[in-house]
Amino acid sequence: MTITGIVTAILIGIVVGVLGRLVLPGKQPIGMLVTVLVGIVAAFIGTALARAMGIPTATNGIDWLELLVQVVVAAVGVAIVAAATGKRRTGLLRR
């Protein structure tokens, strides 16, 4: 992968992370930096999954199906991270 490809993947990852967070209902108790990092990882994983499923990923334009796979992976990733790092309430009156 070239430097341009890596920079593009990071930029797409930022968008994918934010879209993944918007797709989830409710409020996620994680910061935007974590969301962006999950999106970047989801962009790489989503591309690999799209290739494994036979979706063309090297076309002259926007690969909508690949983007859809990336957003779904990002939504799952954000949900997992939010559940794992969610605010835990302790004490007698757990509100």
C-alpha positions in Angstrom: 0.0 0.0 0.0 1.3 3.4 -0.9 1.5 6.5 1.3 -1.4 8.0 -0.7 -3.5 4.8 0.0 -2.7 5.0 3.7 -3.7 8.7 4.0 -6.8 8.0 2.0 -7.7 5.1 4.2 -7.3 7.3 7.3 -9.5 10.0 5.9 -12.1 7.5 4.8 -11.8 5.9 8.3 -12.6 9.2 10.0 -15.8 9.5 7.9 -16.7 5.8 8.4 -16.2 6.1 12.2 -18.5 9.1 12.4 -21.1 7.4 10.2 -20.9 4.2 12.2 -21.5 6.2 15.4 -24.5 8.0 13.8 -26.1 4.7 12.8 -26.2 3.4 16.3 -29.2 4.5 18.4 -28.7 6.3 21.7 -25.7 7.9 23.1 -22.3 6.2 23.2 -20.1 7.0 26.2 -16.9 7.3 24.2 -15.0 10.2 22.8 -14.6 11.3 19.2 -11.0 10.3 19.1 -11.9 6.7 20.0 -14.7 6.9 17.4 -12.2 8.0 14.7 -9.7 5.3 15.7 -12.4 2.7 15.5 -13.4 4.1 12.1 -9.8 3.8 10.8 -9.6 0.2 11.9 -13.0 -0.5 10.5 -12.0 1.0 7.1 -9.1 -1.5 6.8 -11.2 -4.5 8.1 -14.2 -3.5 6.0 -12.1 -3.4 2.8 -10.7 -6.8 3.6 -14.2 -8.2 4.2 -15.5 -6.6 1.0 -12.6 -8.2 -0.9 -13.3 -11.6 0.8 -17.0 -11.3 -0.2 -16.1 -10.6 -3.8 -17.1 -7.0 -3.8 -14.9 -5.0 -6.2 -12.8 -2.5 -4.3 -10.6 -1.0 -7.0 -13.0 0.9 -9.2 -13.0 4.4 -10.8 -15.2 6.1 -8.3 -16.9 5.6 -5.0 -17.3 2.0 -4.0 -20.7 2.2 -2.4 -20.9 -1.5 -1.3 -17.4 -1.4 0.2 -18.4 1.8 2.0 -21.5 0.1 3.3 -19.5 -2.8 4.7 -17.0 -0.4 6.3 -19.9 1.6 8.0 -21.4 -1.7 9.3 -18.1 -2.8 10.7 -17.6 0.7 12.3 -21.0 0.6 13.9 -20.3 -2.9 15.4 -16.9 -1.6 16.5 -18.3 1.5 18.1 -20.9 -0.6 19.9 -18.3 -3.0 21.2 -16.0 -0.3 22.4 -18.9 1.7 24.0 -20.1 -1.5 25.8 -16.6 -2.3 26.9 -15.6 1.1 28.2 -19.0 2.4 29.2 -19.4 4.2 32.5 -19.9 1.6 35.2 -22.1 2.7 38.1 -21.1 1.4 41.4 -22.5 1.9 44.9 -25.7 1.0 46.7 -28.1 2.9 44.5 -26.9 2.1 41.0 -28.9 4.7 39.1 
